[in-house]
Amino acid sequence: RHFHFCKLPGRVMGIRLLRFTSVVIIVLLLVAGALTALLPTIKDDKMPNLRREPKAQSQSALDSFTLIMQTYNRTDLLLKLLNHYQAIPHLHKVIVVWNNVGEKIPEEMWNSLGPHPVPVVFKVQTVNRMRNRLQNFPELETKAVLMMDDDTLVSAHDLAFAFSVWQQFPEHIVGFVPRKHISTPSGVYSYGSFELQNPGFGNGDQYSMVLIGAAFFHSGYLEDFQRQPEAVYALIDETQNCDDIAMNFLVAKHTGKPSGVFVKPVDIRNLEKDTNSGYSGMWHRAEHLLQRSYCVNKLVNIYDGMPLKYSNIMISQFGFPNYANHKNKM
Amino acid sequence: RHFHFCKLPGRVMGIRLLRFTSVVIIVLLLVAGALTALLPTIKDDKMPNLRREPKAQSQSALDSFTLIMQTYNRTDLLLKLLNHYQAIPHLHKVIVVWNNVGEKIPEEMWNSLGPHPVPVVFKVQTVNRMRNRLQNFPELETKAVLMMDDDTLVSAHDLAFAFSVWQQFPEHIVGFVPRKHISTPSGVYSYGSFELQNPGFGNGDQYSMVLIGAAFFHSGYLEDFQRQPEAVYALIDETQNCDDIAMNFLVAKHTGKPSGVFVKPVDIRNLEKDTNSGYSGMWHRAEHLLQRSYCVNKLVNIYDGMPLKYSNIMISQFGFPNYANHKNKM
């Protein structure tokens, strides 16, 4: 009994100490684990909040972009533009969003005219919706998306330069078409371009949006777009318009900065007049601009605030087309 | 003895356990401490490596800049320019680096023509040195420095815009005069401007330096400049040139990116011809450009490598002077 009694305190003390230290060690490990989780993520991907599923990170996926072009009733323009865009430097793949519901994709003709520089995927849509182009396509392998309207021709030089600019501003929409909103004393917002009054921050003009119909942006934003309030989809479907305004709201909310970076194009053309289909784009509808002002105000309601911010930064390519564009008396 | 004997194992076991757990706890605390140190620093100050002594951080010190203007033998130009620059928006103070050794500063005249919008400090120099303007002046209270040559007139609009650009790129030299280096097959570098061959990265031109004689940069770089190899000071003193090239090397090394951001000036003028002194600037010396190529190669030796990087980003102000500068067919 002595023996038993004598071991007991040691063992009890040992056990208590053991328990205590185990708890302390576990607590410290949890703290260490939490701190590790707070360490900055690897800087390669500058967008830690976008929960993009990991895909095979080939070298090309980082240094190239995917062209997403939605098309409706302008197949002649589409094919003309594809001949141009399929050869742009750093292009990884083309995704054609086929809004011609019920009409066969020109896959046979496309293949018969191969080989082609890059893969071109035709995504058949079941409903003709403006926001079809904002799906998170599984074929998308690159971090960068170039989105183009199917009637817009931008030169290869402009695109190569704008892509290099996007690589320096990957969280922004880097593109060729700036727009702005202004607020009025009544609190109602208006949408427009240069014709609208300047927002009044110093001299010159400001822009608060860059339209996605001719722009580069991070593919993670397509993933983000799938997680927006239902009211946003309803608005875009109701107007068949404003998906680009919605994207600018999304990006501005995400970054807390101006959503876009405007790159002044040297050569950008609208080929609308050249189509045989006789179809003219949505922006010819009488109510188009009013609709977009309407969208701005609806989105402010949906997002409970105005996240768009102004910028007056205009980027051009140094010494292109020629060095005269930067020569001065110095 | 039973008792003594029975306590001993318990106490020994307890002590061993205690020691062991103490060691474990200390190790875990050290690990936790190390992890905490790796947490990202507060993002307000984007330059965590510059050991700038904390000064009173008034609101104006963050939203304004200090003009540093060195002057030699052109007091008439200096005074003409001071009338202009003293009224630039967001200017906090002017520091005139008086290289007219032995000559009285025009303080009496300056005061008699007061009041002035901002304080102007005349720093009398004992030796006429080019690098006098790169001292870490105690009068400097702002994060931003605007450095101007004493014969250069830049419009208030350009300066206000460039300052706003600097605030978005605070680790860069944001200014109006781009230059570049090129490498040759022999490994020898050359210095120049648009007349030199393009470095060959795609089309258009590139720049790898922005001259500090008309530029904004972070005041922390003046502090950094005091800690450069002696050979750098010797080079600048030997040539009475190249302090700006040295600053570009310093900034490029610090950031690992292009040192400068070029803002295309709307109105920049060289007033050299207007001086009564008959003194024409250093850049008129026959050997000026050759000297600068010489400096590039010497600095590469001193820093054991070429840190300068190319950029082709040219920034202009959106819609200024008028909105025609961004209108296009879209």
Interface residues (C-beta under 8 A of the other chain):
Chain A: H2 F3 F5 C6 K7 P9 G10 R11 M13 G14 L17 L18 F20 T21 V24 I25 L28 L29 V31 A32 L35 T36 L38 L39 P40 T152 H157 A160 F161 S164 V165 Q168 F176 V177 P178 F194 N198 G202 N203 G204 D205 Q206 Y207 A214 F262 K264 P265 I268 R269 N270 S311 N312 I313 M314 I315 S316 Q317 F318 G319 F320 P321 Y323 N325 H326 K327 N328 K329 M330
Chain B: H2 F3 F5 C6 K7 P9 G10 R11 M13 G14 L17 L18 T21 V24 I25 L28 L29 V31 A32 L35 T36 L38 L39 P40 T152 H157 A160 F161 S164 V165 Q168 F176 V177 P178 F194 N198 G202 N203 G204 D205 Q206 Y207 A214 F262 K264 P265 I268 R269 N270 S311 N312 I313 M314 I315 S316 Q317 F318 G319 F320 P321 Y323 N325 H326 K327 N328 K329 M330
